[in-house]
Amino acid sequence: MTGAREVASFVVRVASWARNFAFDKGWKKISEPPLLTISLGNISFGGTGKTPLAIWLLSWLLGRGWRPCFISRGYRGEWEKRGGLVCDGRQLLATWKQAGDEPYMVAWKLRQIPVIVGRNRHRSTLLAAELGCNVAVLDDAFQHRQLARHLDLVLIRPQDRAERESWKSLSRADIILVQKSTNLIPKPALKVLQGQKTPPPLFAYDLIPSGLYLPSAQATLPPQELKGKKIVAFCGLASPQNFLRTLEELGASIQASFLFPDHHPYPPTSLKKILVQVQRLKPDWLVTTEKDAAKILDQGWPLGDVPLAILQVEFSAEGAFEESLEKWLEVMESKKEPEKRRPITRVGLEAIKPENNPSS
């Protein structure tokens, strides 16, 4: 970690410890939501794939007859403090600057799903219930203990460090999703799980390139179309190297890349830097992520005739994960008052190998 990231991690972990201590002692009140809640979270600072998981889960719930909504803090959005309705299940009602980039991306892709932002997530669940929703997917809520949840999903990659709170906090998780490409888990995390009498089930997941969307042609191509193409790539992600690695694995020839900080707003100065390189290199495509494209296209595509290609990525997990969710939903439907309950299906820790990671 960089020095600044280490300092930020220390501050966040101390605050998380104090907050968790207060909740564990009953000094802080936990609000009960009026609908079923599923929390998505992680222990590290991000880049694990929570947004693709959210999109997959919302679509999955919708396809099974549930009326889901997406609730997020709306980090760095203008509505973060006061809250607001980004999408009512029919149309977008906010810009990405108001909503925050990740909630806006979800609303941009899933117009049929209500999307609500704001720090007061209990108030968001009340609005969701008024809209007729019966289950809420809570974005980045593992550390947000003010709101009770019925299922806690936590994503872990081998390179993750306990930056937001101790690995011991995994004892609160109901399901842990481990990155499929490596099937590795940090040693401190494995030690915590092995020490539990009844550890949560672990399932393998991955983020799979699923398409290449060309806004100018309103067409989606197979991601393999990148093979042999000269491209200029740009993104503003927590883990930008994953994006570049994916492009390379697909066979793209990266002529230049621009890696901006996570949640980058793309002011004119940033766009000008990209445009200068594109005009000089004349690539086949300018390639970015859906999260970044949503913000730029919201400005009316200020890069003129530059050919844009948007890499689409989907969450994918082993079938046992879906089976476990199905059984859990059946249990919840059978209860008048939903309670927190771990899914029935469990996966042994012997399938997971420790990563030589000095994280703590």
Backbone torsions as a table, in degrees:
resi	resn	phi	psi	omega
1	MET	NA	150.8	174.1
2	THR	-74.5	164.4	179.8
3	GLY	-58.3	-43.7	-179.5
4	ALA	-64.3	-39.2	-179.5
5	ARG	-68.9	-36.7	178.3
6	GLU	-64.4	-41.4	178.5
7	VAL	-63.9	-45.9	179.5
8	ALA	-60.8	-41.3	179.4
9	SER	-62.8	-43.1	-179.9
10	PHE	-60.8	-46.3	-179.2
11	VAL	-62.0	-46.2	-178.0
12	VAL	-65.3	-41.2	-178.5
13	ARG	-66.8	-39.4	177.7
14	VAL	-63.8	-44.2	178.7
15	ALA	-63.2	-40.2	179.2
16	SER	-65.2	-41.1	179.1
17	TRP	-60.4	-46.5	-179.5
18	ALA	-63.8	-41.4	-179.5
19	ARG	-66.8	-44.7	179.4
20	ASN	-63.4	-38.5	178.7
21	PHE	-61.2	-43.2	-179.6
22	ALA	-65.4	-40.3	178.5
23	PHE	-69.5	-41.1	-179.2
24	ASP	-64.0	-32.8	179.1
25	LYS	-83.6	-8.9	-178.9
26	GLY	82.8	13.2	-179.4
27	TRP	-78.3	-27.3	177.6
28	LYS	-104.5	139.8	-177.3
29	LYS	-83.5	139.7	175.1
30	ILE	-106.3	124.2	-178.4
31	SER	-83.5	138.3	178.4
32	GLU	-91.7	126.1	-179.7
33	PRO	-80.1	157.5	179.8
34	PRO	-86.0	6.7	-179.0
35	LEU	-147.8	169.8	179.5
36	LEU	-66.1	141.8	-178.9
37	THR	-129.1	138.2	175.8
38	ILE	-125.4	117.5	-177.3
39	SER	-95.4	137.5	173.7
40	LEU	-112.6	134.8	-178.7
41	GLY	-162.8	-176.7	177.0
42	ASN	-156.0	174.2	179.9
43	ILE	-99.7	-25.8	-179.5
44	SER	-86.8	-176.7	-176.2
45	PHE	-81.9	2.3	175.9
46	GLY	131.7	-177.9	179.3
47	GLY	83.2	11.5	-177.3
48	THR	-86.3	-17.1	179.7
49	GLY	108.6	28.1	-178.8
50	LYS	-64.0	-38.6	-178.1
51	THR	-68.0	-46.2	173.6
52	PRO	-58.9	-37.0	176.9
53	LEU	-63.5	-43.2	179.6
54	ALA	-59.6	-45.6	-179.2
55	ILE	-63.6	-43.2	177.9
56	TRP	-62.5	-46.8	-175.8
57	LEU	-66.6	-41.3	178.2
58	LEU	-62.0	-44.2	178.6
59	SER	-65.2	-40.6	-179.9
60	TRP	-62.9	-45.0	178.8
61	LEU	-64.9	-42.4	179.8
62	LEU	-61.3	-40.7	-179.5
63	GLY	-69.0	-14.2	179.2
64	ARG	-106.1	17.4	173.2
65	GLY	88.3	2.6	176.8
66	TRP	-81.9	163.0	177.9
67	ARG	-114.9	82.1	-174.0
68	PRO	-84.6	161.0	170.5
69	CYS	-138.3	165.0	179.7
70	PHE	-116.4	124.6	-178.9
71	ILE	-118.7	127.3	-177.0
72	SER	-138.6	156.6	173.6
73	ARG	-65.7	-30.8	-176.5
74	GLY	76.8	46.8	-174.1
75	TYR	-51.9	126.4	178.9
76	ARG	68.1	7.8	175.5
77	GLY	-84.4	158.0	-179.5
78	GLU	-66.0	-23.8	-179.1
79	TRP	-95.5	7.2	-176.3
80	GLU	-56.3	-43.4	-175.7
81	LYS	-78.9	-46.8	-174.5
82	ARG	-88.3	-22.3	-178.8
83	GLY	85.1	162.5	179.4
84	GLY	178.1	163.7	179.2
85	LEU	-95.8	111.7	-177.2
86	VAL	-80.6	-39.4	179.6
87	CYS	-146.4	135.2	-177.6
88	ASP	-96.5	9.0	-177.4
89	GLY	96.4	0.8	178.2
90	ARG	-131.8	-42.7	-176.3
91	GLN	-147.8	156.9	175.2
92	LEU	-71.6	136.3	-178.5
93	LEU	-120.6	9.6	-176.8
94	ALA	-151.0	162.1	172.2
95	THR	-92.7	169.2	179.1
96	TRP	-66.4	-29.2	178.9
97	LYS	-66.9	-32.9	177.4
98	GLN	-78.3	-42.0	-173.3
99	ALA	-83.9	-28.5	-166.7
100	GLY	94.7	147.3	-169.3
101	ASP	-66.5	-40.1	-175.9
102	GLU	-72.4	-45.9	174.8
103	PRO	-61.3	-35.4	179.3
104	TYR	-65.4	-40.4	178.7
105	MET	-61.7	-41.4	178.7
106	VAL	-62.6	-45.7	179.3
107	ALA	-65.5	-34.9	-179.8
108	TRP	-64.3	-36.8	-178.1
109	LYS	-88.2	-33.7	-173.9
110	LEU	-122.8	78.1	-177.2
111	ARG	-65.1	-22.1	-177.5
112	GLN	-82.0	-0.3	-178.3
113	ILE	-109.5	124.1	173.5
114	PRO	-62.6	136.9	178.6
115	VAL	-125.5	126.3	-175.6
116	ILE	-127.3	136.9	178.9
117	VAL	-123.3	161.5	176.7
118	GLY	142.6	150.0	179.9
119	ARG	-63.8	-36.2	-178.3
120	ASN	-82.8	89.8	-174.0
121	ARG	-74.3	-25.5	175.4
122	HIS	-64.8	-42.4	176.6
123	ARG	-61.8	-35.8	178.1
124	SER	-64.3	-37.7	179.2
125	THR	-68.1	-32.5	177.5
126	LEU	-65.3	-42.1	177.6
127	LEU	-65.2	-39.9	179.2
128	ALA	-60.7	-42.3	178.6
129	ALA	-63.8	-38.7	177.2
130	GLU	-62.4	-31.6	179.3
131	LEU	-80.4	-1.9	177.9
132	GLY	92.7	11.0	179.4
133	CYS	-77.9	148.9	177.9
134	ASN	-122.5	1.5	173.8
135	VAL	-151.8	136.8	-179.4
136	ALA	-117.0	130.8	171.5
137	VAL	-94.1	118.1	-174.8
138	LEU	-97.3	118.1	-177.7
139	ASP	-78.5	132.4	173.5
140	ASP	48.2	52.8	-171.7
141	ALA	-113.9	8.3	-178.0
142	PHE	-60.6	-36.2	179.2
143	GLN	-88.7	-5.6	-176.8
144	HIS	-93.4	81.4	-172.1
145	ARG	-86.5	-2.2	178.3
146	GLN	-63.4	-26.3	-179.4
147	LEU	-108.2	126.2	178.0
148	ALA	-66.8	143.9	176.2
149	ARG	-131.3	156.4	-177.1
150	HIS	-98.6	-16.7	178.8
151	LEU	-151.2	128.2	179.3
152	ASP	-111.6	113.6	175.2
153	LEU	-102.7	131.4	-179.2
154	VAL	-126.0	130.6	179.6
155	LEU	-101.1	138.2	-179.0
156	ILE	-134.8	135.5	171.8
157	ARG	-114.6	159.0	-177.0
158	PRO	-61.5	-30.5	-177.9
159	GLN	-86.1	-1.5	-176.2
160	ASP	-66.1	147.6	174.1
161	ARG	-121.1	157.4	179.6
162	ALA	-78.9	75.3	-174.3
163	GLU	-87.4	-27.2	-175.0
164	ARG	-99.4	-32.0	174.9
165	GLU	-164.6	171.6	-176.1
166	SER	-64.4	152.7	174.8
167	TRP	-60.1	-22.9	179.4
168	LYS	-60.4	-22.4	-179.6
169	SER	-67.5	-13.7	177.5
170	LEU	-62.7	-13.9	177.0
171	SER	-64.2	-18.5	178.4
172	ARG	-85.0	-14.1	-175.0
173	ALA	-73.6	145.8	175.9
174	ASP	-99.3	-32.7	175.6
175	ILE	-139.9	137.5	175.1
176	ILE	-116.6	129.3	178.7
177	LEU	-105.7	123.3	-175.9
178	VAL	-109.9	135.6	-176.7
179	GLN	-56.5	123.5	-171.2
180	LYS	-69.2	-33.8	-172.8
181	SER	-63.0	-22.2	-178.6
182	THR	-118.2	-29.8	-175.8
183	ASN	56.3	32.2	179.1
184	LEU	-112.2	154.6	177.4
185	ILE	-139.5	140.1	179.8
186	PRO	-55.8	139.8	-177.1
187	LYS	-53.9	-44.2	-179.9
188	PRO	-61.2	-36.6	178.7
189	ALA	-66.9	-43.3	179.5
190	LEU	-62.1	-39.4	-179.7
191	LYS	-62.5	-42.0	178.7
192	VAL	-62.7	-45.9	-176.9
193	LEU	-67.5	-38.1	179.3
194	GLN	-67.7	-22.8	-180.0
195	GLY	-84.1	-6.2	-179.7
196	GLN	-85.4	140.4	178.6
197	LYS	-65.1	-42.2	178.2
198	THR	-129.9	84.5	-177.4
199	PRO	-68.7	154.1	177.8
200	PRO	-69.4	156.6	177.0
201	PRO	-68.5	148.4	177.0
202	LEU	-116.3	135.8	178.6
203	PHE	-130.9	146.9	179.2
204	ALA	-84.5	140.5	176.6
205	TYR	-137.7	165.1	174.8
206	ASP	-154.3	166.4	176.1
207	LEU	-112.3	115.9	-171.1
208	ILE	-110.0	127.9	173.0
209	PRO	-61.4	126.0	-173.9
210	SER	-117.2	-15.3	-178.6
211	GLY	-176.0	168.7	177.7
212	LEU	-131.3	104.5	-175.0
213	TYR	-91.7	129.6	178.5
214	LEU	-108.0	103.1	-177.2
215	PRO	-58.9	-37.4	-177.0
216	SER	-63.4	-34.3	-179.8
217	ALA	-100.4	-6.4	-175.4
218	GLN	50.0	46.1	-177.6
219	ALA	-132.2	149.8	176.7
220	THR	-114.9	125.5	-179.9
221	LEU	-106.6	159.7	172.7
222	PRO	-62.3	143.4	-179.6
223	PRO	-60.1	-22.0	179.9
224	GLN	-66.0	-13.4	177.1
225	GLU	-64.8	-13.1	177.6
226	LEU	-72.4	-18.7	-175.9
227	LYS	-59.0	123.5	177.7
228	GLY	82.3	-5.4	-178.4
229	LYS	-81.2	139.3	173.5
230	LYS	-85.1	123.8	-174.8
231	ILE	-133.6	158.4	166.0
232	VAL	-114.2	125.7	-175.8
233	ALA	-110.9	146.1	174.2
234	PHE	-149.9	150.5	178.2
235	CYS	-164.5	163.6	173.6
236	GLY	-131.1	84.5	-173.2
237	LEU	-128.1	162.9	176.1
238	ALA	-70.0	-31.6	179.4
239	SER	-128.1	73.1	-175.3
240	PRO	-64.9	-27.7	-179.0
241	GLN	-63.3	-28.4	177.1
242	ASN	-63.4	-38.3	179.1
243	PHE	-64.6	-48.0	179.6
244	LEU	-64.0	-39.7	179.7
245	ARG	-62.6	-40.6	178.8
246	THR	-63.0	-43.0	179.1
247	LEU	-62.1	-41.7	178.9
248	GLU	-65.6	-41.0	179.8
249	GLU	-65.1	-27.3	177.6
250	LEU	-82.2	-3.2	175.4
251	GLY	92.1	11.4	179.0
252	ALA	-73.2	147.6	175.9
253	SER	-100.6	102.1	-175.6
254	ILE	-80.9	110.4	-179.5
255	GLN	-81.3	-32.6	178.4
256	ALA	-160.9	153.9	179.0
257	SER	-141.2	147.5	177.5
258	PHE	-124.3	112.3	-177.7
259	LEU	-108.9	100.7	-178.3
260	PHE	-92.5	163.7	177.8
261	PRO	-63.0	158.4	177.5
262	ASP	-58.7	142.9	-179.4
263	HIS	66.1	28.1	-179.0
264	HIS	-62.5	134.5	-175.6
265	PRO	-85.9	-7.6	-179.8
266	TYR	55.6	66.1	174.0
267	PRO	-71.2	169.3	-178.8
268	PRO	-53.7	-33.6	-179.1
269	THR	-63.6	-40.1	178.9
270	SER	-67.7	-42.8	-179.3
271	LEU	-65.5	-34.6	179.6
272	LYS	-66.2	-40.1	178.2
273	LYS	-59.9	-43.4	179.4
274	ILE	-64.6	-45.6	-176.4
275	LEU	-62.2	-39.6	179.5
276	VAL	-60.6	-44.5	179.6
277	GLN	-67.8	-38.9	-179.9
278	VAL	-65.1	-42.1	179.2
279	GLN	-66.3	-31.0	-179.6
280	ARG	-78.6	-43.1	-173.3
281	LEU	-89.6	-23.8	-179.1
282	LYS	50.1	61.5	-179.4
283	PRO	-74.8	166.8	174.8
284	ASP	-68.0	-40.3	-178.8
285	TRP	-144.1	153.6	166.8
286	LEU	-103.6	116.6	-170.2
287	VAL	-112.6	135.0	177.6
288	THR	-144.5	-175.3	-179.8
289	THR	-95.4	167.1	177.5
290	GLU	-64.7	-38.3	179.5
291	LYS	-61.0	-43.5	-179.6
292	ASP	-74.8	-39.3	-179.0
293	ALA	-63.0	-38.4	-179.1
294	ALA	-59.4	-38.1	-179.7
295	LYS	-71.3	-40.7	-177.1
296	ILE	-74.9	-41.1	178.8
297	LEU	-67.1	-25.2	176.1
298	ASP	-66.1	-20.1	177.3
299	GLN	-91.2	2.5	179.1
300	GLY	88.8	22.8	-178.5
301	TRP	51.2	81.0	-176.1
302	PRO	-77.7	5.3	-177.4
303	LEU	-99.6	18.8	172.3
304	GLY	63.4	-128.0	-174.4
305	ASP	-90.0	10.3	180.0
306	VAL	-62.9	127.7	-178.8
307	PRO	-71.9	116.0	-177.9
308	LEU	-101.5	136.5	174.0
309	ALA	-128.5	130.6	-176.7
310	ILE	-108.7	117.6	179.3
311	LEU	-77.5	119.8	178.0
312	GLN	-94.9	134.7	-177.7
313	VAL	-127.3	137.2	-179.3
314	GLU	-119.3	146.6	172.8
315	PHE	-75.7	138.4	177.9
316	SER	-138.8	135.3	178.9
317	ALA	-138.8	161.0	179.4
318	GLU	-63.2	153.6	-175.6
319	GLY	-58.3	-31.1	-179.1
320	ALA	-62.6	-26.5	177.6
321	PHE	-65.1	-46.5	178.0
322	GLU	-63.4	-41.6	179.3
323	GLU	-60.5	-40.0	-179.9
324	SER	-66.3	-41.5	177.4
325	LEU	-63.5	-41.1	179.5
326	GLU	-59.4	-47.0	-178.8
327	LYS	-65.3	-39.1	178.7
328	TRP	-63.4	-43.2	179.3
329	LEU	-63.9	-37.0	177.0
330	GLU	-61.8	-41.8	178.0
331	VAL	-63.5	-44.0	-178.5
332	MET	-64.8	-39.2	-179.6
333	GLU	-66.3	-27.5	-177.1
334	SER	-81.8	-6.8	-176.8
335	LYS	-107.0	137.4	176.4
336	LYS	-69.7	-40.0	178.7
337	GLU	-116.2	103.3	-179.3
338	PRO	-57.6	140.8	176.9
339	GLU	-131.2	159.4	179.8
340	LYS	-69.4	124.7	-178.7
341	ARG	-149.1	130.8	179.1
342	ARG	-71.1	148.1	179.1
343	PRO	-60.8	160.5	-175.6
344	ILE	-72.6	-44.4	-176.7
345	THR	-69.2	132.5	177.8
346	ARG	-127.5	148.3	179.3
347	VAL	-118.8	131.9	-177.6
348	GLY	-69.0	148.4	179.8
349	LEU	-68.3	-16.3	-177.6
350	GLU	-64.6	-17.7	180.0
351	ALA	-79.3	-12.4	-175.7
352	ILE	-107.2	132.8	-179.4
353	LYS	-103.2	144.0	179.5
354	PRO	-74.6	144.6	175.6
355	GLU	-96.7	140.6	177.1
356	ASN	-75.0	77.1	-175.5
357	ASN	-120.7	121.4	-177.3
358	PRO	-78.0	10.6	-177.7
359	SER	-62.6	157.3	-179.0
360	SER	-138.6	NA	NA
